[in-house]
Amino acid sequence: EDDDNNNISTYQIVGEYESDIENKKLSINSPLARGLIGKTKDDNVEINSPKGIKSYTILSVKYI
């Protein structure tokens, strides 16, 4: 959940060559994916991206 605007998004972290942002598949090398790896439910995460620092709250984690 984006802490600034409460938008909820679901992403799948995939390998570099499988990434497809339109289908919500993030490359493991992306700033968002790197910030999310190793986090758990209810963690707050700050991501330093090219657009500046964004804050997110993790609502759930699912391993598939």
N, C-alpha and C positions, 0 to 999 in steps of 0.2 A: 504494500500500500504506500503510495506517495504521500509523505507527511505534509507536503505543501497544499495539495488539492484533493486528497483522499481518494484519488483514482486507484483502482485495484487492477493489477495486471498479473498474468501468469506467464512465466518463461520456462523454457527448457534449455539447459546448458548443454551444448554439443561441441564436437570437434570443430576446428577452424574451417574445414571444407564443407561442413554440413550446415553452417550458419545460414539463417534466412530470417531476417528481422520481421518481414511481413507475416511469417508464420510463427512468430514469437520464439524463434530458436536463436539463442545467443551463442556466439563464439566464446569458447573458454578463455580466449585472450582479450575479450572486451572488458572495459573498466567495470561495468555492472556485474558481469559474471565473476570476475576476480574478487569483487567485494562481497558477493553472496556466498561463495564457496566456504564451507565450514560453519556457516551460521545455522541457527535453529529457530524454531517458532518463537515469536515475540521479541526477537533480537532487533535492535535498531541499528541501521547501517548508514554510514555516510559515504557516498560515492563521489570521487573526484573525477568528473568527466570533462570533456572539452567545453561543455556549456556551463561549467561551474560545479559547485558542491551541491548534491541533492541528498535528501534524507528519506529513508524508507523504513517501514516496519514489516518484518516478515510475518505473514499470517499463517503459512504452512509450508512444509517441505515434503516432497514425495520423491522417492527414488524409484525409477522405472528401468 
